[in-house]
Amino acid sequence: MKKTTRVNHPPLIELPAGNHPLVAPIYQTVKFEFDSVAQTEAHLRGERPGFYYSRAANPTTRQLELLLAELQGREDCLVTASGVGAIAQTLLALTKQGDHVICFVETYNPTRYLIRRLLGRFGVTHTLLSIEDLAGVERVLASHPTRLVFFESPTNPVTKIADIGALTRLARAAGAITVMDNTFAGFHQHGAFEVDVFVHSLTKYASGCGDVMGGAVIARAELIRAMRTDFGALGGTLDPHAAFLILRGLKTYFVRYAAQSASALRVAQLLAAHAAVARVHYPGLPTHPQHALAGRQMQDFGTIVSFDLKGGAAAARRFADSLELFALAASLGSTESLVVTPPMMGGRELDAEQQRISAITDGTVRLSIGLEETDDLLGDLTRALAAAGH
Ligand SMILES: Cc1ncc(COP(=O)(O)O)c(C=O)c1O
């Protein structure tokens, strides 16, 4: 064999029986081979287990899928190249022309865009309500046959809490599927509710380090089976190396989430006591209008704290520019603290009533609390609040 051939057929290293790595290898391969045509054909007929092509399945991404399904308390999972990819592919896989979807003003902007523009182009209609309007949900379910109800909790950025038990009961009674974007709450929360499909951005808490993107769809086996072929065909597959980084991030997920949530509560308390602040949105504060509901649904109140500065847009800009430890950047849930101001929050297509429901004012600021020392964050915030004035 010439070396030009050999580099394309390097020596195989097979581990002896009873010898395992503590960290699984990254299966950075597109293709998998069986020993014969007969074996390959048997696999393609579904009669022989194994892997064939990484867009459909790969051992590294599969390990991540099985772990996430277990963390969220469901049977199966499909991972995707981003959180938005998970949402888009779920919407496309679960709806068809003529279907109707309920979603909410407080839902993540790109999700609303996908439902309004993308599904709208394929003849799927929708109704946009407030997440607080359970009577509206009941009324719309009674008047429109509805395929799915898409919601999130806590909502982005003002951390409204959805009444998950009520929403899932109403949807189930009307024969609608519930899809919950559980990115803010994380994999350890909300699993006991009768949500049919959870979607997550793995870009946030799963990796935690802000260096990789991914998404996940987690549900009972029958629903995942129904979506699997469409997901393969839509092609938004997670790369095995990204899956490896996310698996690595998950090792510290629980300690990160708990520590960042504890810091977030202290940040919320500091803000609530400050003269420059008109209102704080954090479900862990007793002053949050849905604190009791959040307490019944959640173990941790999360790492996102939003608040309204009395000084409006100019104060929000001065505040964000004055922070030193908070990066002025999108995303959330990573180890470094982040800040965004209203122009970075989207929602410009909402009408005046919907803007009111969204509760985003000119002076709203969203913080994502990282893993820095809490006292350092409090010091930075105190300095920036003084600079913002009131
Ligand atoms: C609630 C929520 N869902 C989904 C996403 C989308 O995730 P990704 O950026 O991985 O596409 C985000 C991103 O900010 C988010 O906040």
The ligand as a Tripos MOL2 file, in Angstrom:
@<TRIPOS>MOLECULE
LIG
   16    16     1     0     0
SMALL
NO_CHARGES

@<TRIPOS>ATOM
      1 C1        -35.8960   31.3390   24.9190 C.3       1 LIG1
      2 C2        -34.9770   31.1050   23.7530 C.ar      1 LIG1
      3 N1        -35.2620   30.1180   22.8860 N.ar      1 LIG1
      4 C3        -34.4650   29.8700   21.8220 C.ar      1 LIG1
      5 C4        -33.3420   30.6330   21.5640 C.ar      1 LIG1
      6 C5        -32.5510   30.3680   20.3170 C.3       1 LIG1
      7 O1        -31.3920   29.7120   20.5570 O.3       1 LIG1
      8 P1        -30.1620   29.7050   19.5410 P.3       1 LIG1
      9 O2        -29.4880   31.0350   19.6770 O.co2     1 LIG1
     10 O3        -29.3460   28.5490   20.0110 O.co2     1 LIG1
     11 O4        -30.6920   29.5130   18.1630 O.co2     1 LIG1
     12 C6        -33.0100   31.6580   22.4430 C.ar      1 LIG1
     13 C7        -31.8130   32.4850   22.1870 C.2       1 LIG1
     14 O5        -31.6270   33.5360   22.7650 O.2       1 LIG1
     15 C8        -33.8520   31.9130   23.5680 C.ar      1 LIG1
     16 O6        -33.5930   32.9260   24.4220 O.3       1 LIG1
@<TRIPOS>BOND
     1     1     2 1
     2     2     3 ar
     3     2    15 ar
     4     3     4 ar
     5     4     5 ar
     6     5     6 1
     7     5    12 ar
     8     6     7 1
     9     7     8 1
    10     8     9 2
    11     8    10 1
    12     8    11 1
    13    12    13 1
    14    12    15 ar
    15    13    14 2
    16    15    16 1
@<TRIPOS>SUBSTRUCTURE
     1 LIG1         1 GROUP 0 **** ****
